[in-house]
């Protein structure tokens, strides 16, 4: 299974400072990702080497934020002080995943500041709310060159080298349909103690390893 991105949730008041803090830690600048009109959220994104990216996400003063599951997950994590919301894996076809886990995939989209409309399908956000150790799944409906992970060659950029996840390996393995020893391609998953969810993300940077919890 391939990691698509990791999400860091924060309340609106701390949004700008968190983007700056994480960018400084990684020696890179986030860009404005735009608004999720259906979810009532917005994000800043940082493409990484290896075809992944980070998003820092917050809620908007928008009616959708009171009913959309993704916004509710962001609000809940931000209300706990903010931090890693979760991890997201990408699939080429989401329907078999939805059938396997017994959920319905929903449409998502985000409008970038340049007006481009990013579109995808996702499934599993409600399960993330109930059990934060679980990732949710995404199928992109746009060309690879327009996805948030797209950038230049990746030379000199940071990459995700390890996820620390507090939870039960067997539960996550069954959810993903992958072995618990190596649930992700090319990225190590280390199981740790603590409240369920992503505890920390390790980044291999040009200046050494950076761990963000």
C-alpha positions in Angstrom: 0.0 0.0 0.0 1.3 3.5 -0.9 1.3 6.4 1.5 -0.3 9.4 -0.1 0.0 12.0 2.6 -0.1 12.8 6.3 -2.4 15.4 7.8 -1.7 17.8 10.7 -4.8 19.5 12.2 -4.8 22.8 14.0 -7.3 25.4 15.1 -7.7 28.5 12.9 -5.9 30.7 15.4 -2.7 28.6 15.2 -2.9 27.8 11.5 -0.3 30.3 10.1 2.2 29.7 13.0 2.0 25.9 12.6 2.6 26.1 8.9 5.7 28.3 9.5 6.9 26.0 12.4 6.7 22.8 10.4 8.2 24.5 7.3 11.1 25.8 9.3 11.7 22.3 10.9 11.9 20.8 7.4 13.8 23.7 5.7 11.0 24.2 3.2 8.0 26.4 2.4 4.4 25.2 2.3 2.1 26.6 -0.3 -1.5 27.5 0.0 -3.6 24.5 -1.0 -6.9 26.3 -1.1 -10.3 25.4 0.2 -12.3 22.2 0.5 -15.8 23.7 -0.2 -17.7 20.4 0.6 -15.8 19.9 3.9 -15.5 23.5 5.2 -11.8 23.2 5.6 -8.6 24.6 4.0 -5.0 23.5 3.9 -1.4 24.4 3.1 0.7 21.6 1.5 4.3 20.6 1.2 5.2 18.1 -1.6 7.9 15.6 -0.5 10.3 13.3 -2.3 8.8 9.9 -2.9 5.4 11.0 -4.2 3.9 12.0 -0.8 3.1 15.3 0.9 2.1 16.9 4.2 -1.0 19.0 4.7 -1.7 21.3 7.5 -5.4 21.6 7.7 -7.9 23.7 9.7 -11.6 24.4 9.6 -13.4 27.5 8.2 -16.3 29.5 9.5 -18.6 27.7 7.0 -21.8 25.6 7.3 -20.1 22.6 5.8 -17.7 22.5 8.8 -20.6 21.6 11.1 -21.7 18.5 9.2 -18.8 17.1 7.1 -17.0 14.2 8.8 -13.6 15.4 7.7 -14.2 18.8 9.3 -15.4 17.1 12.4 -12.2 15.0 12.6 -10.1 18.2 12.2 -12.1 20.0 14.8 -11.7 17.2 17.3 -8.0 16.9 16.8 -7.5 20.7 17.0 -9.6 20.7 20.2 -7.1 18.3 21.8 -4.3 20.8 21.1 -3.7 20.0 17.5 -1.3 17.5 16.0 -1.2 14.6 13.6 -4.7 13.9 12.4 -3.9 10.8 10.4 -2.4 9.1 7.5 -3.9 8.5 4.1 -3.1 5.8 1.6 -3.8 6.0 -2.2 -5.3 3.3 -4.4 -5.9 3.0 -8.1 -9.5 2.0 -7.7 -11.3 2.7 -4.5 -14.5 0.7 -5.1 -12.9 -2.7 -4.2 -11.7 -1.2 -0.9 -15.1 0.3 -0.2 -16.7 -3.1 -0.9 -14.2 -4.9 1.4 -14.7 -2.6 4.4 -18.4 -2.1 3.8 -18.4 1.6 3.3 -19.5 4.0 0.6 -16.9 6.2 -1.1 -17.6 9.9 -1.3 -16.5 12.6 -3.7 -14.0 15.2 -2.5 -12.6 18.3 -4.2 -10.4 21.3 -3.3 -10.0 24.5 -5.3 -6.4 25.7 -5.5 -5.7 29.5 -5.4 -5.0 29.3 -9.2 -8.5 28.0 -9.7 -7.6 24.4 -10.5 -10.2 21.9 -9.0 -8.5 18.9 -7.5 -11.0 15.9 -7.4 -10.8 12.5 -5.7 -12.9 9.8 -4.0 -12.3 8.9 -0.4 -13.5 6.3 2.1 -12.9 5.7 5.8 -13.0 9.1 7.4 -15.7 8.1 9.8 -13.6 5.2 10.9 -10.7 7.5 11.5 -12.9 9.5 13.9 -13.8 6.4 15.8 -10.4 4.8 15.7 -7.5 7.3 14.9 -5.0 4.5 14.3 -6.8 3.7 11.0 -5.8 5.5 7.8 -8.4 6.4 5.2 -8.2 5.7 1.5 -8.1 8.0 -1.5 -8.4 7.6 -5.3 -7.2 10.6 -7.2 -9.4 11.6 -10.2 -6.8 14.0 -11.8 -3.5 13.6 -13.6 -0.5 12.8 -11.4 1.1 16.1 -12.4 -1.7 18.1 -10.7 -1.7 16.2 -7.4 -0.4 17.9 -4.2 2.6 15.5 -4.2 3.7 16.7 -7.6 6.7 19.0 -7.9 10.1 19.0 -9.5 12.5 16.1 -9.5 12.6 15.9 -5.7 16.3 16.4 -5.5 17.2 18.0 -2.2 13.7 17.6 -0.8 12.7 15.8 2.4 10.9 12.5 2.4 9.0 10.6 5.0 11.1 7.7 6.3 9.0 6.4 9.2 5.6 6.7 10.8 5.2 6.0 14.5 1.7 4.7 15.1 0.1 3.9 18.4 -2.4 1.1 17.9 -2.9 -2.6 17.2 -0.9 -3.9 14.2 -3.5 -6.7 13.6 -6.4 -4.2 13.4 -4.6 -1.9 11.0 -3.4 -4.8 8.9 -6.9 -6.2 8.6 -8.2 -2.7 7.6 -5.5 -2.2 5.0 -5.4 -5.8 3.7 -1.7 -5.7 4.1 0.8 -7.5 6.4 1.3 -5.7 9.7 5.1 -6.1 9.4 5.3 -3.8 6.4 1.9 -2.2 5.7 3.4 0.6 3.5 5.7 0.5 0.5 9.1 2.1 1.1 8.1 3.7 4.5 8.7 2.1 7.8 5.9 1.8 10.3 6.9 1.5 13.9 4.3 0.5 16.5 4.5 2.5 19.7 2.5 2.8 23.0 0.1 5.7 23.5 -3.2 7.0 22.5 -4.3 5.5 19.2 -3.2 7.4 16.1 -0.1 8.8 14.4 2.4 9.7 17.2 5.2 11.1 15.1 6.5 11.3 11.6 10.2 11.0 10.7 11.6 12.9 7.8 14.9 12.3 6.0 16.1 15.8 5.1 19.3 17.1 3.5 20.3 18.1 7.0 19.6 14.8 8.8 16.5 13.2 10.3 13.7 15.4 11.7 11.1 13.9 14.0 7.8 15.8 14.3 5.3 14.7 17.0 
